[in-house]
Amino acid sequence: MNTAIIDLQHIAKQFGSQTVLKDVNLTVNAGEIVGLIGPSGAGKSTVIKVTLGMEVANGGSAKVFNTQLPDRQLLSKIGYMAQTDALYTSLSGRENLKFYGQMKGIDKQKLQDEILHASKVVDLTDALDRRVAGYSGGMMRRLSLAIALLGEPDLLILDEPTVGIDPALRRQIWAELARVRDAGRSILITTHVMDEAELVDRVALLLDGKVMAFDKPSVLKEQYHVGTIEDVFLKAEGAE
Ligand SMILES: Nc1ncnc2c1ncn2[C@@H]1O[C@H](COP(=O)(O)OP(=O)(O)OP(=O)(O)O)[C@@H](O)[C@H]1O
């Protein structure tokens, strides 16, 4: 039996008079990478915020680690990377990593090892002692991702983690995500890069406030009689 680490059932969310999510069903199992794709404004970040308990749904049930949301204690078990970076720009990259690592309660020696590992994954080792104020946008994204990886959380929630990141490094980051998955941990990731949607275990297509399709990339391509997830996306969007 699969263990649902994230379990969203019939989630509805309105902002004032605007209905963003109508009926969202989404699960992420242990040892699985789930990709969430959809047009800009479809509500992907809103799904993520509901999953983190940062937004409260107007209807339906949202559970993470079998606990009904919102639940503040759950946040410490989740590595979250938001679309906007929450970094201390007057500090160095290393100081940011130290600060967030300590907040996560990682012990000193382990934290040093983890900082080395995470900064290697995102290729920031040489820039670690520079002030973040002098980083490029892509470097800031990479630092945010390194922070999310700290503490080996059982669940990673990544909102567009590879925006502004070069293809070679993107590949390296995906190799790390695959390692995390193979260690039995779970990942929910949003992306605009359709090539990346080919790399996940299951992909959920968010359209018109609902998850319109949710399956392995290979199964979706077969269902829609197309060769790429990008074409699945275009066909589903066109049919709406
Ligand atoms: N706190 C909020 N208050 C009011 N409206 C909001 C709020 N958060 C999101 N929205 C609206 O909800 C809709 C969905 O936004 P969301 O950021 O979830 O979409 P998205 O799919 O992540 O978009 P993108 O791909 O462009 O990042 C948008 O119309 C947005 O303006």
The ligand as an SDF file (V2000), in Angstrom:
LIG
                    3D

 31 33  0  0  0  0  0  0  0  0999 V2000
   -3.1540   36.0610   -1.0960 N   0  0  0  0  0  0  0  0  0  0  0  0
   -3.8670   36.2560   -2.2050 C   0  0  0  0  0  0  0  0  0  0  0  0
   -4.8560   37.1770   -2.2580 N   0  0  0  0  0  0  0  0  0  0  0  0
   -5.5960   37.3650   -3.3670 C   0  0  0  0  0  0  0  0  0  0  0  0
   -5.4250   36.6790   -4.5080 N   0  0  0  0  0  0  0  0  0  0  0  0
   -4.4500   35.7540   -4.5290 C   0  0  0  0  0  0  0  0  0  0  0  0
   -3.6310   35.4950   -3.3870 C   0  0  0  0  0  0  0  0  0  0  0  0
   -2.7570   34.5050   -3.7200 N   0  0  0  0  0  0  0  0  0  0  0  0
   -3.0220   34.1720   -4.9970 C   0  0  0  0  0  0  0  0  0  0  0  0
   -4.0320   34.9230   -5.4890 N   0  0  0  0  0  0  0  0  0  0  0  0
   -4.6120   34.8000   -6.8500 C   0  0  0  0  0  0  0  0  0  0  0  0
   -4.8430   33.4340   -7.1060 O   0  0  0  0  0  0  0  0  0  0  0  0
   -4.5470   33.1220   -8.4710 C   0  0  0  0  0  0  0  0  0  0  0  0
   -3.5880   31.9440   -8.5140 C   0  0  0  0  0  0  0  0  0  0  0  0
   -2.3040   32.3750   -8.0390 O   0  0  0  0  0  0  0  0  0  0  0  0
   -1.0850   31.3660   -7.8640 P   0  0  0  0  0  0  0  0  0  0  0  0
    0.0930   32.1930   -7.4760 O   0  0  0  0  0  0  0  0  0  0  0  0
   -1.4830   30.2660   -6.9760 O   0  0  0  0  0  0  0  0  0  0  0  0
   -0.9090   30.8010   -9.3470 O   0  0  0  0  0  0  0  0  0  0  0  0
    0.2880   29.9990  -10.0050 P   0  0  0  0  0  0  0  0  0  0  0  0
   -0.3330   28.8940  -10.7870 O   0  0  0  0  0  0  0  0  0  0  0  0
    1.2710   29.6260   -8.9690 O   0  0  0  0  0  0  0  0  0  0  0  0
    0.8900   31.0890  -10.9800 O   0  0  0  0  0  0  0  0  0  0  0  0
    2.3830   31.2390  -11.5800 P   0  0  0  0  0  0  0  0  0  0  0  0
    2.6360   30.0440  -12.4410 O   0  0  0  0  0  0  0  0  0  0  0  0
    2.2820   32.5010  -12.3960 O   0  0  0  0  0  0  0  0  0  0  0  0
    3.3110   31.3540  -10.4180 O   0  0  0  0  0  0  0  0  0  0  0  0
   -4.0390   34.4080   -9.1080 C   0  0  0  0  0  0  0  0  0  0  0  0
   -5.0970   34.9990   -9.8160 O   0  0  0  0  0  0  0  0  0  0  0  0
   -3.6290   35.2410   -7.9170 C   0  0  0  0  0  0  0  0  0  0  0  0
   -3.7880   36.6040   -8.2090 O   0  0  0  0  0  0  0  0  0  0  0  0
  1  2  1  0
  2  3  1  0
  2  7  2  0
  3  4  2  0
  4  5  1  0
  5  6  2  0
  6  7  1  0
  6 10  1  0
  7  8  1  0
  8  9  2  0
  9 10  1  0
 10 11  1  0
 11 12  1  0
 11 30  1  0
 12 13  1  0
 13 14  1  0
 13 28  1  0
 14 15  1  0
 15 16  1  0
 16 17  2  0
 16 18  1  0
 16 19  1  0
 19 20  1  0
 20 21  2  0
 20 22  1  0
 20 23  1  0
 23 24  1  0
 24 25  2  0
 24 26  1  0
 24 27  1  0
 28 29  1  0
 28 30  1  0
 30 31  1  0
M  END
$$$$
